[in-house]
Amino acid sequence: MTNMWEQTAAMAKQHEQAGGSWLKLANDGDSAVVVFLGQPHPRGVVFLDNKYVLFDERLKAQGHKSSLRVAFNVAVYGTREVRVLEQAVTFFNTLMELRAKYGLEKWAFEIKRRGAAKDPKTTYSILPDRQLTEEEMAAFQALPQHDLARLYAAEASAAVSGTSPTSAVSPKSSEPVDVRLAQAMATALKGLPREAVDRFLQKFGVQRIRDVPASKGELARAFVDALVAEYAPERVADVDPFGP
């Protein structure tokens, strides 16, 4: 039987690192195993006031020089939560080599930070961690991705207005989970004891599986997978939570 303490601890660390829209590797030695999705989003930027801002003619006239930053959609392997990873051109060049040799859609890669918080000499290593099955490849590539251009536009607008970009980037976060995902989770949970179903409902604060918010859909899917690994199908759960 899967050691749920170890599995839950690993998931908790992944969620801590992947708060919000961004994949966060904040300290020396922090790592995450991810699957790369979609296309990269390059930006010419300047580092000003402890943050990267989009390079433009005004900054050029002031004598600033641009550097390249590249954003990616990545799915955290253990939870399938899609986050945004932004890196420098050196990381992108390494990724291009790995893409040519392995194929990004076929592997999950471990990214590890080497450098303390705010250390300007921080680097990131990236190595293939595990090869994906055909089913995993299809599942990861089907995950909804962040619109990177829109996300950065919302972030820039928020910086000017002083508001949070979250509502502009994720307008559907309060809507119910996708119907197909809800049905898949319901099918899996129906084969587990009622105790497992109650744990799921309590964790997400809902009375019905289809009421799980879309913003927590992938977290819910990962929790169902963990419950399936923990419980033997002792008895079929009551059907009330799965009703309309």
C-alpha positions as CSV (number, residue, x, y, z in Angstrom):
1,M,0.0,0.0,0.0
2,T,1.3,3.5,-0.8
3,N,2.7,5.4,2.1
4,M,0.3,8.3,2.2
5,W,2.4,10.3,4.7
6,E,5.3,10.4,2.2
7,Q,3.0,11.0,-0.8
8,T,1.1,13.8,0.9
9,A,4.3,15.4,2.1
10,A,5.6,15.4,-1.5
11,M,2.3,16.9,-2.7
12,A,2.4,19.6,0.0
13,K,5.9,20.6,-1.1
14,Q,4.8,20.8,-4.7
15,H,1.8,23.0,-3.9
16,E,4.0,25.3,-1.7
17,Q,6.4,25.7,-4.6
18,A,3.6,26.2,-7.2
19,G,1.5,28.8,-5.5
20,G,-0.5,31.1,-7.8
21,S,0.2,31.0,-11.5
22,W,4.0,30.7,-11.1
23,L,6.2,27.8,-10.4
24,K,8.3,29.0,-7.4
25,L,11.7,27.6,-6.6
26,A,12.7,30.1,-4.1
27,N,15.6,28.6,-2.2
28,D,18.9,26.8,-2.9
29,G,18.1,23.1,-3.6
30,D,14.4,23.6,-4.3
31,S,13.3,21.3,-7.1
32,A,10.2,20.3,-9.1
33,V,9.5,17.6,-11.6
34,V,7.5,19.1,-14.5
35,V,6.2,18.4,-18.0
36,F,6.6,21.1,-20.6
37,L,3.4,22.1,-22.4
38,G,2.7,24.2,-25.5
39,Q,4.9,26.9,-27.0
40,P,7.5,29.2,-25.2
41,H,6.8,32.9,-24.7
42,P,9.9,35.1,-25.2
43,R,10.2,38.7,-23.9
44,G,12.9,41.3,-24.2
45,V,13.1,42.8,-20.7
46,V,15.1,45.1,-18.4
47,F,15.6,44.4,-14.6
48,L,14.5,47.6,-12.8
49,D,13.3,48.1,-9.2
50,N,13.9,44.4,-8.4
51,K,11.7,43.1,-11.2
52,Y,11.7,42.5,-14.9
53,V,9.9,45.1,-17.1
54,L,9.2,44.9,-20.8
55,F,11.9,46.6,-22.8
56,D,10.7,49.5,-25.0
57,E,12.0,52.5,-26.9
58,R,11.8,54.7,-23.8
59,L,14.1,52.4,-21.9
60,K,16.4,52.0,-24.9
61,A,16.7,55.8,-25.1
62,Q,17.7,55.9,-21.5
63,G,20.6,53.6,-22.2
64,H,19.2,50.3,-20.9
65,K,20.0,47.1,-22.7
66,S,17.5,44.3,-23.0
67,S,17.9,40.6,-21.9
68,L,15.8,37.7,-23.0
69,R,13.4,35.9,-20.6
70,V,11.4,33.0,-21.7
71,A,8.1,31.7,-20.1
72,F,6.7,28.2,-20.4
73,N,3.6,26.4,-19.4
74,V,4.6,23.5,-17.2
75,A,2.6,20.8,-15.4
76,V,3.8,19.7,-12.0
77,Y,4.1,15.9,-12.4
78,G,2.7,14.9,-9.1
79,T,-0.4,17.1,-9.2
80,R,-0.9,18.0,-12.9
81,E,-1.3,21.6,-11.9
82,V,-0.3,23.9,-14.7
83,R,2.1,26.7,-13.7
84,V,4.2,29.3,-15.5
85,L,8.0,28.9,-15.4
86,E,10.1,31.9,-16.5
87,Q,13.8,31.5,-17.2
88,A,16.8,33.1,-18.8
89,V,18.1,32.4,-22.3
90,T,20.8,29.9,-20.9
91,F,18.1,27.7,-19.6
92,F,16.2,27.9,-22.9
93,N,19.3,26.9,-24.8
94,T,19.7,23.8,-22.5
95,L,16.0,23.0,-23.0
96,M,16.4,23.2,-26.7
97,E,19.2,20.5,-26.5
98,L,17.0,18.3,-24.4
99,R,14.1,18.8,-26.7
100,A,16.1,17.6,-29.7
101,K,17.5,14.6,-27.8
102,Y,14.5,13.4,-25.8
103,G,11.3,15.2,-27.0
104,L,9.7,17.4,-24.4
105,E,6.3,15.8,-24.6
106,K,7.7,12.4,-23.8
107,W,9.5,13.1,-20.5
108,A,9.1,14.7,-17.1
109,F,12.1,16.9,-16.2
110,E,13.5,17.8,-12.8
111,I,14.4,21.4,-12.4
112,K,16.6,22.3,-9.5
113,R,17.7,25.7,-8.2
114,R,21.3,26.3,-7.3
115,G,21.6,29.5,-5.4
116,A,20.2,31.2,-2.3
117,A,17.2,33.5,-2.5
118,K,18.0,36.8,-4.4
119,D,21.4,35.5,-5.3
120,P,22.2,37.1,-8.7
121,K,24.4,34.1,-9.6
122,T,21.6,31.6,-9.2
123,T,21.4,28.9,-11.9
124,Y,18.9,26.2,-12.6
125,S,19.8,22.6,-13.7
126,I,17.4,20.6,-15.8
127,L,17.6,16.8,-16.3
128,P,15.2,14.1,-17.6
129,D,13.5,12.5,-14.6
130,R,11.1,9.9,-16.0
131,Q,9.7,8.8,-19.3
132,L,6.0,9.2,-19.7
133,T,3.6,6.5,-20.8
134,E,1.3,7.1,-23.8
135,E,-1.6,7.6,-21.4
136,E,0.4,10.2,-19.4
137,M,1.5,12.0,-22.5
138,A,-2.1,12.4,-23.7
139,A,-3.3,13.5,-20.2
140,F,-0.6,16.1,-19.8
141,Q,-1.0,17.6,-23.3
142,A,-4.8,17.8,-22.8
143,L,-4.4,20.0,-19.7
144,P,-5.6,23.6,-20.1
145,Q,-2.7,26.0,-20.4
146,H,-2.2,29.6,-19.4
147,D,-2.5,32.2,-22.1
148,L,1.0,33.6,-21.5
149,A,0.6,36.7,-23.6
150,R,-2.6,37.6,-21.8
151,L,-1.0,36.7,-18.4
152,Y,1.9,39.1,-18.9
153,A,-0.4,41.8,-20.3
154,A,-2.6,41.5,-17.2
155,E,0.4,41.6,-14.9
156,A,1.6,44.8,-16.6
157,S,-1.8,46.4,-16.4
158,A,-2.0,45.4,-12.7
159,A,1.4,47.0,-12.0
160,V,0.1,50.3,-13.4
161,S,-3.3,50.2,-11.7
162,G,-2.2,48.6,-8.5
163,T,-4.8,45.9,-8.8
164,S,-4.3,42.1,-8.8
165,P,-4.0,40.4,-12.2
166,T,-5.6,37.2,-11.0
167,S,-9.2,38.2,-12.0
168,A,-8.0,39.2,-15.5
169,V,-6.0,36.0,-16.1
170,S,-8.4,33.5,-14.5
171,P,-12.0,34.7,-15.1
172,K,-13.4,31.2,-14.7
173,S,-11.7,30.2,-11.5
174,S,-14.9,30.3,-9.5
175,E,-16.9,28.2,-12.0
176,P,-17.5,24.5,-11.4
177,V,-15.0,21.9,-12.5
178,D,-15.2,20.6,-16.0
179,V,-18.0,18.0,-16.4
180,R,-15.7,15.3,-17.9
181,L,-13.3,15.7,-15.0
182,A,-16.1,15.6,-12.5
183,Q,-17.4,12.4,-14.1
184,A,-14.0,10.8,-14.1
185,M,-13.5,11.6,-10.4
186,A,-16.9,10.3,-9.6
187,T,-16.3,7.0,-11.4
188,A,-13.0,6.5,-9.4
189,L,-14.6,7.4,-6.1
190,K,-17.6,5.1,-6.6
191,G,-15.3,2.1,-6.3
192,L,-14.0,3.3,-2.9
193,P,-15.4,3.0,0.6
194,R,-17.7,5.9,1.8
195,E,-14.9,7.1,4.2
196,A,-12.8,8.0,1.1
197,V,-15.7,9.9,-0.4
198,D,-16.3,11.8,2.8
199,R,-12.6,12.7,3.0
200,F,-12.7,14.1,-0.6
201,L,-15.9,16.2,0.1
202,Q,-14.5,17.5,3.4
203,K,-11.1,18.5,1.8
204,F,-12.8,20.6,-0.9
205,G,-15.7,21.9,1.2
206,V,-18.4,20.6,-1.2
207,Q,-21.4,18.3,-1.0
208,R,-21.2,17.1,-4.6
209,I,-18.2,16.3,-6.7
210,R,-19.4,18.5,-9.5
211,D,-19.4,21.5,-7.2
212,V,-15.5,21.5,-6.9
213,P,-14.4,24.8,-8.3
214,A,-12.5,24.7,-11.6
215,S,-9.5,26.4,-10.0
216,K,-9.0,23.3,-7.9
217,G,-9.8,20.7,-10.6
218,E,-6.3,19.3,-11.0
219,L,-5.7,19.3,-7.2
220,A,-8.9,17.3,-6.8
221,R,-7.8,14.9,-9.5
222,A,-4.5,14.3,-7.8
223,F,-6.3,13.8,-4.4
224,V,-8.6,11.2,-6.0
225,D,-5.5,9.4,-7.4
226,A,-4.0,9.4,-4.0
227,L,-7.2,7.9,-2.4
228,V,-7.3,5.2,-5.1
229,A,-3.8,4.3,-4.2
230,E,-4.6,4.2,-0.5
231,Y,-7.9,2.3,-0.4
232,A,-8.8,-1.1,-1.6
233,P,-12.3,-1.2,-3.1
234,E,-14.0,-2.5,0.0
235,R,-17.5,-1.4,-0.9
236,V,-19.2,1.0,-3.2
237,A,-19.9,4.4,-1.8
238,D,-23.5,5.8,-1.6
239,V,-24.5,7.6,-4.7
240,D,-25.9,10.8,-3.1
241,P,-22.7,12.8,-3.7
242,F,-22.8,12.0,-7.3
243,G,-26.3,13.0,-8.0
244,P,-27.6,16.0,-9.9
